[in-house]
Amino acid sequence: MMIASSAAISGYLTSHYVYNMERPIVSDYGTNYGTINPNYSLPAPAMAAAPATSTYGPSAPPANMFDTFPGYEGTVAGGGGGYLPPPMPAPMPVPERAPSSPDWHIPSISEDQAREAFSTYVSSKCCYGSAPVREGVITSMESFNTYRYRLETFLESRSTEWSQEPYAGQAVDAGVQPAPGPWLIAAQTPAFFQEHKQTIKVPYTSSVKNCHTCLGTGRRPCTTCSGAGNKPCWVCNGSGYRHSDDRCTHCNGRGRENCSSCSGNGFCQCDTCRGKRQLLVFINLTVKWSTEKDDFIAQDSSGLRVENLGKVSGKELYKDAQYMVYPVRGFPDVAVAQASERLVGDHQVKYAQTSRILQQRQTIELIPITKVNYMWKGKSYVYYVFGNEFKVNADDYPDTCCCSVM
């Protein structure tokens, strides 16, 4: 069997590689079992000497691949350019009227209601015994009402990024006329305070470019066989023989077999352009609607931890919703009025620079809290019933055990 010289092999590889770069995407090697593919007997390293990135370009698109459009200068591929500043907001509105002092009486809950809420709470705990509920004696009940102020700001944010897709005859409109500014493109706004996201292709930014991954060839070297088109036979591990002098029937003694990933061609379809050789590049505008929320809970002397109040609702005393709200004035609890002024100012400073404020809503709730003192087996204990839901907190519950799951 004649062995070709290394110079001949090198010359063949060079001419064969250049020849196939100019031919159609699908090679005429076919999938014949190593008879037509002249590289069949060559080891993979011979074809893998030059890395794919040096021949086919980097995977990330180069910066000069994208055009420049007024208003979109900071747009980059893959996002990361940050949110676009919105148009200047309208002047701060003048308050129509100050909220009137609430005339809201929260009746104290009865002992029966307190005991029922306590029983429901204990029954939900697998490690709590029911004896304190049945045998405990309520000695006193104290009512504490605390205010919760909440400010919600509904925002629209816009960001852009360069995007691409295989070119298959889509409309190309770059340069037909100036692209509209990012805040001039119409988007369908959802109902206020509902989260939503919409992606819009910016008009007059679409153009066709050669694929940067495969340099317009529509294909890339096969990563399974490193472009050789073949790999060691898995039956004989490349030796050509199975046992002693028995020639391997799987590879006919050659020690190598066609690569199934590329059908012996050494190349696969480019994943970026999907074999189309060209890409349609354009700017995508992402419009995001979100709600930013801040709460303030006035301190009370009940002893119940403030974080527990985030789990319940209260009685709504005041509600104001408009484009931009004005801080609450004349509210009887000074701490709530001060929190309103601080949070309204914070939201306008914090969010108006990168987003457009579409609506604000502020509410004041009165959250009822009842502190229940009770005796059980000669000792005093406490639990709290709070919120419209009659939630219970009993950190010092006296009849607990350690449960184990078998």
Backbone torsions as a table, in degrees:
resi	resn	phi	psi	omega
1	MET	NA	128.0	-175.5
2	MET	-81.1	134.5	177.7
3	ILE	-104.3	122.5	-178.7
4	ALA	-69.3	147.0	177.5
5	SER	-69.2	156.2	-179.9
6	SER	-62.6	-34.4	179.4
7	ALA	-66.1	-41.0	179.5
8	ALA	-64.5	-42.5	179.0
9	ILE	-62.4	-44.5	-179.4
10	SER	-62.4	-42.9	178.7
11	GLY	-64.1	-40.1	178.8
12	TYR	-63.4	-45.3	-178.5
13	LEU	-59.6	-43.0	-178.1
14	THR	-64.0	-48.8	-179.4
15	SER	-66.1	-39.2	-179.3
16	HIS	-66.0	-40.4	-178.1
17	TYR	-66.9	-46.0	179.5
18	VAL	-64.6	-41.4	179.7
19	TYR	-58.2	-45.8	-176.5
20	ASN	-74.1	-21.1	175.9
21	MET	-66.2	-26.0	-177.1
22	GLU	-97.1	-4.4	-176.8
23	ARG	-91.8	170.9	177.0
24	PRO	-56.2	163.3	-175.0
25	ILE	-57.9	-42.1	-177.6
26	VAL	-87.2	118.2	-179.7
27	SER	-72.0	157.2	178.6
28	ASP	-91.0	14.9	176.4
29	TYR	-59.2	-38.4	-174.1
30	GLY	73.1	-171.3	-178.8
31	THR	-113.6	21.2	179.3
32	ASN	-60.4	146.2	-168.4
33	TYR	-74.6	72.6	171.5
34	GLY	74.2	11.2	-177.0
35	THR	-97.8	-34.3	-178.6
36	ILE	-93.9	-34.3	-179.5
37	ASN	-69.3	109.4	-175.4
38	PRO	-69.0	-15.2	-179.8
39	ASN	-87.8	7.7	-172.3
40	TYR	-56.5	-40.6	-174.4
41	SER	-86.8	-0.2	-178.3
42	LEU	-86.8	137.7	177.5
43	PRO	-70.9	155.9	-177.1
44	ALA	-56.4	-39.4	-177.7
45	PRO	-58.6	-26.5	179.7
46	ALA	-64.0	-35.9	179.4
47	MET	-87.7	-16.2	-174.1
48	ALA	-99.7	11.1	-176.0
49	ALA	-59.5	-41.7	179.1
50	ALA	-98.4	124.0	-179.8
51	PRO	-63.6	151.5	-176.8
52	ALA	-61.9	-33.4	-175.8
53	THR	-67.6	-32.2	-178.9
54	SER	-73.1	-27.4	-178.8
55	THR	-91.0	-36.9	-171.0
56	TYR	-109.8	4.3	175.6
57	GLY	85.8	166.0	-178.5
58	PRO	-71.4	158.3	179.9
59	SER	-74.1	-31.5	178.8
60	ALA	-80.2	136.6	-179.6
61	PRO	-65.9	138.7	178.8
62	PRO	-69.6	153.7	-176.9
63	ALA	-62.6	-34.7	-177.9
64	ASN	-76.4	3.3	177.7
65	MET	-76.0	-21.7	-173.4
66	PHE	-105.7	143.2	177.8
67	ASP	-79.1	171.0	178.7
68	THR	-113.1	131.6	179.3
69	PHE	-126.3	135.9	178.6
70	PRO	-56.2	132.3	-179.1
71	GLY	92.1	-9.7	-177.8
72	TYR	-127.0	25.4	-173.7
73	GLU	-61.9	-31.5	-177.4
74	GLY	-87.6	4.8	-176.9
75	THR	-72.4	132.2	178.8
76	VAL	-127.4	164.0	176.8
77	ALA	-74.8	139.3	179.2
78	GLY	81.1	10.5	179.7
79	GLY	75.0	-158.8	179.9
80	GLY	90.8	-1.7	-179.1
81	GLY	-81.8	-4.7	-179.9
82	GLY	83.2	171.2	-179.5
83	TYR	-81.2	146.5	-177.1
84	LEU	-83.8	135.5	179.6
85	PRO	-64.4	135.7	-178.0
86	PRO	-80.8	171.2	173.3
87	PRO	-60.3	160.8	179.8
88	MET	-59.6	133.1	-179.4
89	PRO	-72.1	161.6	177.3
90	ALA	-68.9	159.6	179.3
91	PRO	-59.0	154.2	178.7
92	MET	-60.5	129.6	-178.6
93	PRO	-69.4	152.1	175.2
94	VAL	-86.7	135.1	-178.5
95	PRO	-61.7	137.2	178.3
96	GLU	-73.2	-41.2	179.2
97	ARG	-166.2	154.4	176.1
98	ALA	-81.1	146.2	179.3
99	PRO	-65.8	139.2	178.6
100	SER	-73.2	154.2	178.5
101	SER	-62.2	127.6	-176.3
102	PRO	-68.6	136.7	174.8
103	ASP	-112.0	80.0	-171.2
104	TRP	-129.9	115.5	-179.8
105	HIS	-103.4	121.5	178.2
106	ILE	-99.0	106.6	-178.6
107	PRO	-67.5	143.8	176.4
108	SER	-66.9	146.2	178.6
109	ILE	-75.5	156.2	-179.6
110	SER	-82.3	167.9	176.9
111	GLU	-62.7	-38.0	179.3
112	ASP	-62.7	-42.0	178.6
113	GLN	-65.1	-40.6	179.3
114	ALA	-64.0	-43.3	-179.0
115	ARG	-68.5	-38.1	178.7
116	GLU	-64.9	-43.6	177.8
117	ALA	-62.2	-40.4	178.9
118	PHE	-63.1	-42.8	-179.9
119	SER	-64.0	-42.0	179.1
120	THR	-63.2	-40.8	-179.9
121	TYR	-63.5	-48.0	-177.4
122	VAL	-65.1	-39.3	-178.9
123	SER	-66.6	-18.7	178.5
124	SER	-83.6	-7.4	-178.6
125	LYS	-105.0	119.1	-175.5
126	CYS	-69.2	-22.9	-176.4
127	CYS	-100.9	8.5	-178.7
128	TYR	-102.2	128.3	173.5
129	GLY	-79.8	156.2	-175.6
130	SER	-94.1	-0.3	-176.3
131	ALA	-59.6	-43.1	179.1
132	PRO	-61.7	-30.8	178.5
133	VAL	-70.4	-42.9	-176.4
134	ARG	-77.5	-36.9	-172.0
135	GLU	-104.1	-16.5	-177.2
136	GLY	-66.6	146.3	-179.9
137	VAL	-115.8	120.2	178.5
138	ILE	-71.1	125.3	-178.8
139	THR	-100.2	-30.0	178.8
140	SER	-163.4	157.3	176.9
141	MET	-136.1	131.4	179.7
142	GLU	-121.7	135.8	179.7
143	SER	-99.7	131.9	176.0
144	PHE	-130.5	126.3	178.2
145	ASN	-115.3	128.5	-178.9
146	THR	-125.9	149.6	-177.8
147	TYR	-94.9	142.4	171.0
148	ARG	-120.9	120.3	175.3
149	TYR	-100.2	134.3	-179.6
150	ARG	-131.8	131.3	175.5
151	LEU	-118.6	126.5	177.7
152	GLU	-119.7	132.6	178.8
153	THR	-122.2	120.9	-178.7
154	PHE	-94.2	121.1	-170.4
155	LEU	-118.5	151.5	169.2
156	GLU	-119.8	123.2	179.9
157	SER	-119.7	146.5	-179.2
158	ARG	-130.9	136.5	176.9
159	SER	-141.6	157.4	-177.6
160	THR	-129.1	157.2	173.8
161	GLU	-155.7	149.9	173.6
162	TRP	-74.6	134.0	178.9
163	SER	-127.0	166.9	-178.7
164	GLN	-149.1	157.0	175.2
165	GLU	-155.2	153.5	179.0
166	PRO	-55.0	136.6	-179.0
167	TYR	-84.2	121.9	179.6
168	ALA	-135.2	39.3	176.7
169	GLY	93.7	11.6	178.4
170	GLN	-62.9	163.5	180.0
171	ALA	-64.8	137.3	176.8
172	VAL	-115.6	116.5	-172.0
173	ASP	-127.6	6.0	-180.0
174	ALA	-61.2	131.3	177.8
175	GLY	87.2	-9.6	178.5
176	VAL	-62.3	-41.8	173.5
177	GLN	-160.3	165.2	-177.2
178	PRO	-60.3	141.2	177.6
179	ALA	-70.2	137.2	177.4
180	PRO	-65.9	149.2	179.1
181	GLY	-61.5	154.3	-175.4
182	PRO	-60.7	-27.0	178.8
183	TRP	-95.2	2.9	177.2
184	LEU	-98.9	-8.4	-179.4
185	ILE	-81.1	128.0	-177.0
186	ALA	-71.5	138.3	175.9
187	ALA	-136.6	150.1	-178.1
188	GLN	-84.3	104.0	-178.1
189	THR	-74.2	132.3	177.5
190	PRO	-75.1	178.6	174.5
191	ALA	-60.7	149.2	-177.9
192	PHE	-55.1	140.3	175.7
193	PHE	67.5	23.5	173.6
194	GLN	-111.8	128.9	-179.5
195	GLU	-70.5	138.8	179.7
196	HIS	-163.6	157.7	177.1
197	LYS	-142.2	141.0	-179.8
198	GLN	-138.8	137.3	177.6
199	THR	-113.1	129.0	-174.9
200	ILE	-128.3	131.5	174.6
201	LYS	-76.0	123.4	-176.8
202	VAL	-69.9	123.7	-179.8
203	PRO	-62.0	147.0	173.7
204	TYR	66.0	32.7	174.4
205	THR	-126.4	4.2	-174.7
206	SER	-89.2	128.4	176.0
207	SER	-142.6	166.5	-177.7
208	VAL	-107.8	131.5	179.0
209	LYS	-131.2	153.3	172.2
210	ASN	-64.4	144.0	179.7
211	CYS	-62.1	126.8	-178.1
212	HIS	-75.9	-21.4	-177.8
213	THR	-77.0	-46.2	-177.5
214	CYS	-106.6	6.4	-179.3
215	LEU	55.2	37.1	174.0
216	GLY	81.4	12.0	180.0
217	THR	-91.2	-21.3	179.9
218	GLY	84.2	3.7	-178.7
219	ARG	-149.3	168.4	-178.4
220	ARG	-141.7	155.9	177.8
221	PRO	-60.6	141.5	179.7
222	CYS	-67.0	128.1	-179.8
223	THR	-78.8	-20.1	-179.9
224	THR	-71.1	-43.8	-177.7
225	CYS	-110.7	9.5	-179.1
226	SER	56.8	32.3	175.3
227	GLY	84.5	0.8	-177.5
228	ALA	-76.5	-27.0	-176.4
229	GLY	87.2	-8.8	178.9
230	ASN	-147.0	166.6	-179.2
231	LYS	-151.1	165.7	-178.7
232	PRO	-57.5	140.5	178.3
233	CYS	-63.3	129.3	-176.8
234	TRP	-74.8	-17.5	-178.8
235	VAL	-79.1	-47.4	-176.8
236	CYS	-105.9	5.5	180.0
237	ASN	57.8	31.2	175.1
238	GLY	87.4	1.4	-177.3
239	SER	-83.1	-25.3	-176.1
240	GLY	90.1	-9.2	-177.7
241	TYR	-131.3	147.9	179.9
242	ARG	-98.6	-57.9	179.8
243	HIS	-131.6	121.2	177.0
244	SER	54.5	-115.0	-177.5
245	ASP	-101.2	11.9	-179.8
246	ASP	-76.7	117.0	178.9
247	ARG	-67.8	139.0	-180.0
248	CYS	-67.0	123.1	-179.4
249	THR	-79.1	-17.8	-178.5
250	HIS	-71.9	-39.2	-179.1
251	CYS	-113.9	10.2	-179.0
252	ASN	57.4	31.6	176.1
253	GLY	82.0	1.8	-178.0
254	ARG	-78.2	-24.1	-179.1
255	GLY	84.1	-5.2	-179.6
256	ARG	-136.6	158.3	180.0
257	GLU	-138.6	156.8	179.0
258	ASN	-60.1	141.0	176.8
259	CYS	-72.9	125.9	-178.3
260	SER	-74.2	-24.5	-178.0
261	SER	-68.3	-37.7	-178.3
262	CYS	-114.1	7.8	-180.0
263	SER	58.4	31.2	177.3
264	GLY	83.9	1.2	-178.1
265	ASN	-80.4	-26.9	-175.9
266	GLY	88.2	-7.6	-179.3
267	PHE	-131.6	150.5	174.3
268	CYS	-125.0	163.2	178.2
269	GLN	-63.0	137.7	178.8
270	CYS	-64.9	128.2	-178.6
271	ASP	-71.0	-28.1	-175.9
272	THR	-73.0	-50.8	-178.0
273	CYS	-99.9	-2.1	-179.4
274	ARG	54.4	38.4	177.1
275	GLY	81.7	1.7	-177.5
276	LYS	-81.6	-12.7	179.0
277	ARG	74.5	-25.7	-177.7
278	GLN	-127.0	156.9	179.7
279	LEU	-123.0	143.8	167.8
280	LEU	-91.6	117.2	178.8
281	VAL	-107.9	141.7	-175.3
282	PHE	-160.1	167.8	178.2
283	ILE	-97.7	129.8	174.3
284	ASN	-101.5	133.0	174.9
285	LEU	-103.1	124.5	177.1
286	THR	-105.3	120.8	178.8
287	VAL	-107.8	124.6	-176.7
288	LYS	-123.4	130.6	175.6
289	TRP	-110.2	128.9	-176.6
290	SER	-145.3	163.6	179.1
291	THR	-120.7	124.2	174.2
292	GLU	-100.4	134.0	-172.6
293	LYS	-132.9	139.1	174.2
294	ASP	-135.4	139.0	178.6
295	ASP	-117.0	150.0	170.3
296	PHE	-133.7	127.9	179.2
297	ILE	-115.5	121.7	179.3
298	ALA	-64.8	138.1	-179.4
299	GLN	-66.3	142.5	175.0
300	ASP	-129.4	171.1	-176.3
301	SER	-105.7	21.3	-176.6
302	SER	-73.4	-30.0	-175.3
303	GLY	98.4	-9.0	178.0
304	LEU	-76.5	133.0	-179.8
305	ARG	-64.5	137.9	-174.7
306	VAL	-60.8	-35.2	-177.1
307	GLU	-61.5	-23.0	177.0
308	ASN	-66.3	-28.5	-175.6
309	LEU	-72.9	-16.5	177.0
310	GLY	-69.1	-11.3	-177.5
311	LYS	-92.8	-4.5	-173.6
312	VAL	-130.2	166.0	174.1
313	SER	-105.5	165.2	178.9
314	GLY	-127.7	-170.8	177.3
315	LYS	-85.7	120.9	-177.3
316	GLU	-74.3	120.1	179.0
317	LEU	-97.9	-31.8	-172.7
318	TYR	-149.2	140.3	177.7
319	LYS	-146.5	133.7	-179.4
320	ASP	-141.6	121.9	179.5
321	ALA	-133.2	125.8	176.8
322	GLN	-163.3	-179.1	-176.8
323	TYR	-52.2	-54.3	173.6
324	MET	-139.0	120.6	-175.3
325	VAL	-79.2	159.7	175.5
326	TYR	-105.8	145.6	-179.0
327	PRO	-54.7	146.4	179.6
328	VAL	-63.8	134.1	178.2
329	ARG	-120.7	147.2	172.0
330	GLY	73.8	15.9	179.1
331	PHE	-77.3	141.6	-174.4
332	PRO	-62.3	-30.9	178.2
333	ASP	-90.8	110.6	-175.6
334	VAL	-61.2	-35.4	-178.4
335	ALA	-62.4	-36.9	179.2
336	VAL	-68.2	-43.4	179.0
337	ALA	-62.2	-40.7	179.1
338	GLN	-67.2	-39.5	177.9
339	ALA	-64.0	-39.6	179.0
340	SER	-61.5	-46.6	-179.6
341	GLU	-62.8	-42.3	-178.9
342	ARG	-66.4	-46.1	-176.2
343	LEU	-71.1	-37.9	177.5
344	VAL	-61.6	-44.1	177.3
345	GLY	-64.6	-41.4	179.9
346	ASP	-61.7	-43.6	-178.4
347	HIS	-64.5	-40.8	-178.9
348	GLN	-67.2	-39.0	179.5
349	VAL	-72.6	-42.1	-172.5
350	LYS	-74.4	-39.5	-170.8
351	TYR	-105.3	-23.9	-175.3
352	ALA	-69.9	-16.1	-179.6
353	GLN	-75.5	-32.5	-175.1
354	THR	-116.9	-10.4	-176.6
355	SER	-138.2	164.3	175.7
356	ARG	-102.5	124.2	177.8
357	ILE	-77.8	123.0	-179.4
358	LEU	-101.6	-31.9	-177.6
359	GLN	-164.0	145.9	173.1
360	GLN	-127.4	152.4	179.8
361	ARG	-143.3	129.8	176.5
362	GLN	-126.3	139.8	-178.8
363	THR	-135.5	154.9	172.6
364	ILE	-128.0	125.0	178.5
365	GLU	-115.0	147.9	172.7
366	LEU	-106.4	114.3	-175.8
367	ILE	-99.0	116.1	179.5
368	PRO	-76.1	136.5	177.0
369	ILE	-131.5	128.1	176.3
370	THR	-118.3	123.0	176.9
371	LYS	-95.5	118.8	-176.6
372	VAL	-107.6	120.3	175.3
373	ASN	-100.6	132.6	-178.8
374	TYR	-143.6	159.9	179.9
375	MET	-112.4	140.7	174.6
376	TRP	-150.4	123.9	-177.6
377	LYS	53.9	42.1	174.1
378	GLY	78.3	7.1	179.5
379	LYS	-122.4	152.7	-178.3
380	SER	-94.5	139.9	177.6
381	TYR	-138.4	168.2	-176.9
382	VAL	-137.0	142.7	165.3
383	TYR	-141.0	159.9	-177.1
384	TYR	-118.1	140.6	171.2
385	VAL	-117.0	125.5	-172.1
386	PHE	-147.4	154.6	176.9
387	GLY	79.2	166.5	177.3
388	ASN	-61.7	-24.6	-176.1
389	GLU	-85.1	-2.2	-177.7
390	PHE	57.1	45.0	175.4
391	LYS	-68.5	153.6	-178.1
392	VAL	-124.0	141.1	171.6
393	ASN	-127.6	126.7	-178.6
394	ALA	-142.2	80.0	-176.2
395	ASP	-67.9	-26.8	-176.6
396	ASP	-106.1	32.5	-179.0
397	TYR	-57.3	128.7	-168.1
398	PRO	-85.6	-8.6	-173.8
399	ASP	-124.3	79.6	179.6
400	THR	-124.4	160.3	177.5
401	CYS	-140.9	166.3	179.0
402	CYS	-94.3	117.1	179.8
403	CYS	-90.3	146.2	174.4
404	SER	-129.2	140.2	179.6
405	VAL	-94.7	121.0	-178.9
406	MET	-89.2	NA	NA
